[in-house]
Amino acid sequence: MSLRQHLAQLAACLQEPQKVARFQRLCGVEAPPNRSADRREDEKLEAPLAGDPRRRGRQSGATEVKPDGSGAPNGVRNGLAAELGPTSSQRAGSLRRNSLTGEEGELARLSNWPLYYLFCFGTELGNELFYIMFFPFWIWNLDPLVGRRLVIIWVLVMYLGQCTKDIIRWPRPSSPPVVKLEVFYNSEYSMPSTHAMSGTAIPIAMVLLTYGRWQYPPIYGLILIPCWCSLVCLSRIYMGMHSILDIIAGFLYTILILAVFYPFVDLIDNFNQTHKYAPLIIIGLHLSLGIFSFTLDTWSTSRGDTAEILGSGAGIACGSHVAYSVGLLLDPSLEILPFTRPPITVTLFGKAILRILIGMIFVLIVRDIMKKITIPLACKIFNIPCDDIRKARQHMEVELPYRYITYGMVGFSITFLVPYIFFFIGIS
């Protein structure tokens, strides 16, 4: 047997949904005993819709499972929450409901609650709530330079990961045998895992960007990287969202991206801050990349996430340019490096808490206002009915400007508007 055949055999083995289900059982996750009967009933009800695998995210029933256990059409709801009566102490309800597709996670029998909460935390390290708190915390309280460059790396890694998904077009692990504890990203394709990519890129980039700039024992970085990466990666298998192959591919793909592009991060950040026409180039480039990604496939949550990522990156870059131009955010001189951790005082801690509270409230208000403005405006401009917001957002003409402009303003607020408020009230 040739090397190619051995690799193909290994890849097929690592992609088997049975291995995901086995890991879930090892961690104390089991499907309810009556799921099979419920699924057969759902398949009968949804049979007229099962013939079109391109109707991503719009079917509400379970999908036909092939004899080899693979290949549920992407975006089809792989598991319905069954009516099981009163929930016992060993069962958990759906972890997440996808407001865009109406999908819900399955009810499951859980016998290991510490692992359940640990992996819930791990999967949140790759979701919007974490990002919208993590990057501002770095920029407002720790080190703006490191925060900006983390964003550059995150945007690059996530964009390439999302586009690769829509090019390869591999489905999520089929259910059964997998128990879908989370379905928020179920309308996206599976290969590679962008959670695994983010969970690999962020800790590695944090260590690369801070080591030598800040004084700390290197053992901290050597502990942080494997713990963060393994927690995020294993959480995606636990949730039933990815096969082992998806996780390994996401990890290796990220290492390749970092090896190629990390040497240029310093150059990109300096360009964003200092070049005269940087905002125009940044906005044009990110918008072009967004349009390209929207042409790769039919609707899924991946398209909106990609526009959100690009908009955030463009907004943060443009905000840093304006802040640098007016002298609001100036990086410290290289002569005073490396930094040492300042002593934790009541004043330092109080200012940090104030910055987080004031900054996050302002950012959330900006996001809500922009959302309420951009969706109806885009619907009106492109003559798209906006009676059903969920359906309206599935049009590229609505979702791309809504996500791009809204999160562009969020990013701009993080690096310019909020720091200006801090400067004005004296807590910068």
C-alpha positions in Angstrom: 0.0 0.0 0.0 1.4 3.4 -1.0 1.9 6.3 1.3 -1.0 8.2 -0.2 -3.3 5.2 0.4 -2.1 5.0 4.0 -2.8 8.7 4.5 -6.2 8.4 2.9 -7.1 5.4 5.1 -5.9 7.3 8.2 -7.9 10.4 7.2 -11.1 8.3 6.7 -10.5 6.7 10.1 -10.1 10.0 11.9 -13.3 11.4 10.2 -15.6 8.7 11.4 -18.5 10.0 13.5 -18.3 6.9 15.6 -15.0 8.1 17.1 -16.7 11.4 18.1 -19.5 9.5 19.7 -17.0 7.2 21.5 -15.3 10.3 22.9 -18.6 11.7 24.1 -19.5 8.5 25.9 -16.1 8.4 27.5 -16.8 11.9 28.8 -20.2 10.9 30.1 -22.5 12.1 27.2 -25.1 9.7 26.0 -28.2 10.1 23.8 -31.6 9.6 25.4 -32.9 6.0 25.0 -35.9 7.0 22.9 -33.9 9.2 20.4 -34.0 6.5 17.7 -37.8 6.3 17.8 -38.2 10.1 17.7 -35.7 10.3 14.8 -37.6 7.8 12.7 -40.8 9.8 13.2 -39.1 13.1 12.3 -37.6 11.5 9.2 -41.1 10.5 8.0 -42.4 14.0 8.6 -39.4 15.7 6.8 -39.1 13.2 3.9 -40.4 15.7 1.3 -37.6 18.1 2.2 -34.7 15.7 2.4 -34.1 15.5 -1.3 -32.3 18.9 -1.7 -29.0 18.9 0.2 -28.4 22.6 -0.8 -31.2 23.9 1.5 -28.8 24.7 4.2 -30.1 25.8 7.6 -33.7 25.8 6.5 -34.9 22.4 7.3 -36.2 21.7 10.8 -36.2 17.9 10.8 -33.6 15.2 11.0 -31.8 14.2 7.9 -31.3 10.8 6.3 -28.2 9.0 7.5 -26.2 7.0 5.1 -25.4 3.3 5.9 -21.8 4.2 6.7 -22.9 6.8 9.2 -21.6 9.8 7.2 -22.8 12.7 5.3 -25.7 14.5 6.7 -26.4 17.4 4.4 -24.7 20.5 5.7 -26.9 22.8 7.6 -29.6 20.3 8.1 -30.7 19.9 11.7 -29.0 16.7 12.8 -30.9 16.2 16.1 -34.2 17.4 17.5 -34.7 18.0 21.1 -37.1 15.3 22.2 -40.0 15.8 24.6 -38.7 13.7 27.5 -40.9 15.0 30.4 -39.3 16.4 33.5 -35.6 16.8 33.2 -33.7 14.7 35.6 -30.4 15.6 37.3 -28.5 13.6 34.7 -30.0 15.4 31.7 -29.1 18.8 30.1 -31.3 20.8 27.9 -30.1 22.3 24.6 -27.0 24.4 25.2 -27.6 26.8 22.4 -30.4 27.7 20.0 -29.5 29.1 16.6 -31.6 32.2 16.2 -30.9 32.3 12.5 -31.9 28.7 11.6 -34.1 27.7 14.6 -32.0 24.7 15.3 -31.7 23.4 18.9 -29.2 21.2 20.6 -30.3 17.7 21.7 -31.2 16.6 25.1 -28.6 14.3 26.5 -27.8 12.2 29.5 -24.8 13.7 31.3 -22.9 11.8 34.0 -19.9 14.0 34.3 -20.9 17.6 35.0 -17.4 19.0 35.7 -16.4 18.0 32.1 -19.6 19.5 30.8 -18.9 22.9 32.3 -15.2 22.7 31.4 -15.9 22.0 27.7 -18.7 24.7 27.7 -16.1 27.1 28.8 -13.6 25.8 26.2 -16.1 26.2 23.3 -16.9 29.8 24.4 -13.2 30.6 23.9 -14.0 30.6 20.2 -17.3 32.5 20.2 -18.2 36.2 19.8 -18.8 36.8 23.5 -15.2 35.9 24.3 -13.7 37.9 21.4 -15.7 41.1 22.2 -14.3 41.0 25.7 -10.8 39.6 25.1 -9.5 42.0 22.5 -10.8 45.2 24.2 -9.3 44.0 27.5 -5.8 43.8 25.9 -6.2 47.2 24.1 -7.6 49.1 27.0 -5.8 47.6 30.0 -2.7 45.6 29.0 -0.9 46.4 25.8 -2.5 48.1 22.8 0.2 47.0 20.4 -0.2 43.3 21.4 -4.0 43.7 21.2 -3.9 45.1 17.7 -1.6 42.5 16.4 -3.6 39.7 18.0 -6.5 41.0 16.0 -4.5 41.0 12.8 -3.6 37.4 13.3 -7.1 36.4 14.3 -8.7 38.0 11.3 -6.2 36.3 8.9 -6.6 32.9 10.5 -10.3 33.0 10.8 -10.9 34.3 7.3 -8.7 31.7 5.7 -10.4 29.0 7.8 -14.0 30.1 6.9 -13.2 30.3 3.2 -11.5 26.9 3.3 -14.7 25.4 4.8 -16.8 26.7 1.9 -14.3 25.4 -0.6 -13.8 21.9 0.8 -17.5 21.5 1.8 -17.3 18.6 4.2 -20.4 18.0 6.4 -20.5 17.9 10.2 -20.4 14.6 12.0 -23.7 12.8 11.5 -26.2 12.3 14.2 -26.7 9.6 15.2 -24.3 8.3 16.4 -23.1 11.8 17.5 -25.0 13.7 20.1 -25.3 17.4 19.0 -25.0 19.3 22.2 -24.6 22.6 20.3 -25.9 23.5 16.9 -25.1 27.2 16.6 -22.6 26.6 13.8 -24.4 23.5 12.4 -25.3 25.3 9.1 -21.5 25.7 8.4 -19.3 23.1 6.9 -16.9 21.2 9.1 -13.4 21.1 7.6 -11.3 22.7 9.1 -12.4 23.6 12.6 -12.2 27.3 12.9 -12.6 26.9 16.7 -9.4 24.8 16.7 -7.7 27.4 14.5 -8.6 30.2 16.8 -7.7 28.2 19.9 -4.3 27.5 18.4 -3.6 30.9 16.9 -4.5 33.1 19.9 -2.3 31.5 22.6 0.7 31.0 20.3 0.4 34.6 19.1 0.1 35.9 22.7 3.3 34.2 23.6 5.2 35.2 20.5 4.0 38.9 20.8 4.7 39.2 24.6 7.8 37.2 25.1 10.8 39.6 25.2 8.4 42.5 25.4 7.2 41.6 28.9 9.1 40.0 31.6 7.7 36.6 32.6 9.0 33.0 32.9 8.9 31.2 29.6 7.3 28.2 31.4 4.1 30.3 31.6 3.8 30.3 27.8 4.7 26.6 27.6 1.8 25.8 29.9 -0.7 28.3 28.4 -0.4 27.1 24.7 -1.2 23.4 25.2 -3.8 24.0 27.9 -5.7 26.6 25.9 -5.4 24.7 22.5 -6.4 21.3 23.8 -9.3 22.7 25.8 -10.8 24.4 22.8 -10.1 21.5 20.4 -11.5 18.8 22.7 -14.6 20.9 23.4 -15.6 20.8 19.8 -15.5 17.0 19.7 -17.3 16.9 23.0 -20.1 19.1 21.6 -20.4 16.9 18.5 -19.5 19.7 16.1 -16.2 18.3 14.6 -14.5 15.1 13.8 -10.9 14.4 15.0 -9.7 15.0 11.5 -11.3 18.5 11.5 -9.5 19.4 14.7 -6.1 18.1 13.5 -6.4 19.9 10.2 -7.4 23.1 11.9 -4.3 22.9 14.2 -1.9 22.2 11.4 -3.4 24.7 9.1 -3.0 27.4 11.7 0.7 26.5 12.3 1.2 26.8 8.5 -0.5 30.2 8.4 1.5 31.5 11.4 4.8 30.3 9.9 4.0 32.2 6.6 2.4 35.4 7.8 3.6 36.1 11.3 6.9 37.8 10.1 4.7 40.4 8.4 2.4 41.3 11.3 4.8 44.1 12.5 4.8 45.5 9.0 1.0 45.3 8.6 0.4 47.0 12.0 2.8 49.8 11.2 1.2 50.4 7.8 -2.3 50.5 9.4 -1.1 53.2 11.8 1.1 55.4 9.8 0.3 55.2 6.1 -1.6 58.2 4.8 -4.1 56.2 2.8 -4.3 53.2 5.2 -8.0 53.5 6.0 -9.1 53.5 2.4 -6.9 50.5 1.6 -8.0 48.7 4.7 -11.7 49.2 4.1 -11.4 48.4 0.4 -9.4 45.2 1.0 -11.6 43.9 3.8 -14.8 44.6 1.8 -13.4 42.9 -1.3 -12.5 39.8 0.8 -16.0 39.8 2.2 -17.6 39.9 -1.2 -15.3 37.1 -2.4 -16.2 34.9 0.6 -20.0 35.5 0.0 -19.7 34.0 -3.6 -18.2 30.7 -2.4 -21.5 29.1 -1.3 -25.1 29.5 -0.5 -26.2 31.0 2.8 -24.9 29.7 6.1 -23.8 31.3 9.4 -20.3 31.2 8.0 -21.0 34.1 5.6 -22.1 36.4 8.4 -19.3 35.4 10.7 -16.8 36.1 7.9 -18.2 39.6 7.3 -18.2 40.2 11.1 -14.6 39.2 11.4 -13.5 41.4 8.4 -15.6 44.3 9.7 -14.1 44.1 13.2 -10.6 43.9 11.8 -11.1 46.9 9.5 -12.7 48.9 12.3 -9.9 48.2 14.7 -7.2 49.0 12.1 -8.9 52.3 11.1 -9.5 53.2 14.7 -5.8 52.7 15.5 -4.8 54.8 12.5 -7.0 57.8 13.7 -5.9 57.3 17.3 -2.2 57.4 16.2 -2.8 60.4 14.0 -4.2 62.5 16.9 -1.7 61.2 19.4 -4.2 59.3 21.5 -2.5 55.9 21.5 1.2 56.0 21.2 3.2 52.9 21.7 6.0 53.1 24.3 9.6 53.6 23.2 11.6 50.4 22.6 14.2 51.7 25.0 12.1 51.0 28.1 11.4 47.4 27.1 10.9 44.8 28.5 7.9 45.8 30.6 7.5 44.5 34.1 4.2 43.8 35.7 3.1 46.9 37.7 2.1 46.3 41.4 -1.6 45.6 41.8 -3.1 48.5 43.7 -6.7 49.6 44.4 -6.4 52.5 42.0 -5.0 50.3 39.2 -7.6 47.7 39.7 -10.4 50.2 40.0 -9.4 52.0 36.8 -9.3 48.7 34.9 -12.8 47.7 36.1 -14.1 51.2 35.1 -12.5 50.9 31.7 -14.1 47.5 31.1 -17.5 48.6 32.3 -17.7 51.9 30.5 -16.0 50.6 27.4 -18.2 47.5 27.0 -21.4 49.4 27.7 -20.5 51.9 25.0 -19.5 49.1 22.5 -22.7 47.2 23.1 -24.8 50.4 22.6 -22.9 51.1 19.3 -23.5 47.6 18.1 -27.2 47.7 18.9 -27.7 51.1 17.3 -25.9 50.1 14.1 -27.8 46.9 13.9 -31.1 48.7 14.1 -30.0 51.1 11.4 -28.2 49.0 8.9 -30.7 46.0 8.5 -33.8 48.1 7.6 -31.7 50.5 5.5 -30.1 47.7 3.5 -33.6 46.1 3.0 -34.9 49.4 1.8 -32.0 50.1 -0.6 -32.1 46.6 -2.2 -35.9 46.3 -2.0 -35.9 43.2 0.2 -38.8 42.5 2.5 -37.8 43.0 6.2 -40.9 41.6 7.8 -38.9 38.5 8.7 -35.5 39.6 9.8 -34.1 36.1 9.8 -34.9 35.6 6.1 -33.8 39.2 5.2 -30.4 38.6 6.8 -29.8 35.6 4.5 -29.5 37.9 1.5 -26.0 39.0 0.8 -27.2 42.5 0.0 -28.4 42.8 3.7 -26.0 40.6 5.6 -22.7 41.8 4.2 -23.3 45.6 4.8 -25.1 44.9 8.2 -22.3 42.8 9.6 -19.4 44.7 8.0 -20.7 48.2 9.0 -21.9 47.2 12.4 -18.8 45.4 13.5 -16.6 47.9 11.7 -18.1 50.6 14.0 -17.6 48.2 17.0 -13.9 47.9 16.1 -13.5 51.6 15.5 -15.0 52.3 18.9 -12.6 49.8 20.6 -9.5 51.5 19.3 -10.6 55.2 19.0 -13.9 56.2 20.5 -13.6 54.4 23.8 -10.0 55.4 24.4 -11.0 59.0 23.7 -13.7 58.7 26.3 -11.1 57.3 28.8 -8.8 60.2 28.0 -11.6 62.7 28.4 -12.7 61.4 31.9 -9.2 60.8 33.1 -9.0 57.0 33.3 -6.7 56.3 30.3 
